[in-house]
Amino acid sequence: WLDMRMSKEKEAKKKQQESPYQVYGLHILVQVQKETPKDLELHCPKGDNVVYGRVITAGDGFDPDATDFRPMPPADTIVAFEETGEDVQGHYFYRDQEEFRVIHLDAVILSFPPSA
């Protein structure tokens, strides 16, 4: 079990290193998923939208003063974050008709491995 987990973490780290994008600190670049994952659907009690994204790459996990470190989700992890109708979470751009967001780690409500 441990060998399999370490292998997956190593593979995710390699994917992050191969990404043409670089984000810094406590930021994460995600590709917004067009559909809700089949194995998990999160509901907001306030009725806000829950958005799912696949992690493309993440920052180094250090805060702006480089005094605190926080673990970052590895590549291919699915993260969920919420946004209201008026406010879009993070900065966004489109490439090849796919939406990408740069979000802060604090915006992530839940992370989980992708479905097989």
C-alpha positions as CSV (number, residue, x, y, z in Angstrom):
1,W,0.0,0.0,0.0
2,L,2.7,2.5,1.0
3,D,4.8,1.7,-2.1
4,M,1.7,2.3,-4.3
5,R,1.1,5.6,-2.6
6,M,4.7,6.7,-2.9
7,S,4.6,5.8,-6.6
8,K,1.5,7.9,-7.2
9,E,3.0,10.8,-5.4
10,K,6.2,10.5,-7.4
11,E,4.2,10.4,-10.6
12,A,2.1,13.5,-9.6
13,K,5.3,15.4,-8.7
14,K,6.7,14.6,-12.2
15,K,3.5,15.9,-13.9
16,Q,3.8,19.1,-11.9
17,Q,7.4,19.6,-13.0
18,E,6.4,19.0,-16.6
19,S,3.6,21.6,-16.6
20,P,4.3,24.7,-18.7
21,Y,2.8,26.8,-16.0
22,Q,4.3,27.8,-12.7
23,V,2.3,29.1,-9.7
24,Y,3.9,30.3,-6.4
25,G,3.3,30.1,-2.7
26,L,-0.1,28.9,-1.6
27,H,-1.7,29.0,-5.1
28,I,-3.0,26.1,-7.2
29,L,-3.7,26.0,-10.9
30,V,-6.7,23.9,-11.6
31,Q,-8.5,22.9,-14.8
32,V,-12.2,23.4,-14.1
33,Q,-14.2,20.2,-14.6
34,K,-17.3,20.5,-16.7
35,E,-19.1,17.8,-14.9
36,T,-19.6,16.9,-11.2
37,P,-17.5,13.9,-10.2
38,K,-19.5,10.7,-10.2
39,D,-18.2,9.4,-6.9
40,L,-18.7,12.6,-4.8
41,E,-21.0,15.6,-5.0
42,L,-20.7,18.3,-2.4
43,H,-23.6,20.6,-1.4
44,C,-23.3,24.1,0.1
45,P,-25.8,24.8,2.8
46,K,-26.0,28.4,1.7
47,G,-26.8,27.3,-1.9
48,D,-23.6,28.6,-3.4
49,N,-22.2,26.8,-6.4
50,V,-19.5,24.2,-5.8
51,V,-16.9,24.0,-8.5
52,Y,-14.6,21.1,-9.1
53,G,-11.1,21.3,-10.6
54,R,-8.2,19.0,-11.5
55,V,-4.9,20.2,-10.1
56,I,-2.4,21.0,-12.8
57,T,0.3,22.4,-10.6
58,A,0.7,23.9,-7.2
59,G,3.0,26.4,-5.5
60,D,5.7,25.5,-3.1
61,G,3.4,25.7,0.0
62,F,5.2,28.6,1.7
63,D,3.3,31.7,2.8
64,P,4.5,35.1,1.5
65,D,7.0,35.5,4.4
66,A,8.3,31.9,3.9
67,T,7.8,31.3,7.6
68,D,5.0,28.7,7.4
69,F,4.7,25.6,5.1
70,R,1.4,23.9,4.2
71,P,1.2,20.7,2.1
72,M,-0.2,21.3,-1.4
73,P,-2.4,18.9,-3.3
74,P,-0.5,16.9,-5.9
75,A,-1.2,17.0,-9.7
76,D,-4.4,15.3,-10.8
77,T,-6.1,15.6,-7.4
78,I,-9.6,16.8,-7.7
79,V,-10.4,19.9,-5.5
80,A,-13.8,21.4,-4.7
81,F,-14.3,25.1,-4.0
82,E,-17.4,27.3,-3.8
83,E,-18.3,30.6,-5.3
84,T,-21.3,32.8,-5.2
85,G,-23.2,34.0,-8.3
86,E,-21.5,37.4,-8.2
87,D,-18.0,36.4,-7.3
88,V,-15.7,34.1,-9.3
89,Q,-13.1,32.3,-7.2
90,G,-9.5,33.1,-8.3
91,H,-8.1,34.3,-11.5
92,Y,-9.1,32.5,-14.7
93,F,-8.0,32.0,-18.3
94,Y,-9.0,29.8,-21.2
95,R,-6.8,27.6,-23.4
96,D,-8.1,25.2,-26.1
97,Q,-11.7,25.9,-24.9
98,E,-10.8,24.7,-21.4
99,E,-11.2,26.9,-18.3
100,F,-8.3,27.2,-15.8
101,R,-8.3,28.9,-12.5
102,V,-5.5,30.0,-10.2
103,I,-7.0,29.7,-6.7
104,H,-5.6,30.1,-3.2
105,L,-5.2,27.0,-1.0
106,D,-7.6,28.5,1.5
107,A,-10.4,28.4,-1.1
108,V,-10.2,24.6,-1.3
109,I,-13.0,22.9,0.8
110,L,-12.1,19.3,-0.1
111,S,-9.6,17.3,-2.2
112,F,-9.8,13.7,-3.3
113,P,-8.1,11.4,-5.9
114,P,-9.7,11.3,-9.4
115,S,-12.0,8.5,-10.3
116,A,-10.3,5.5,-12.0
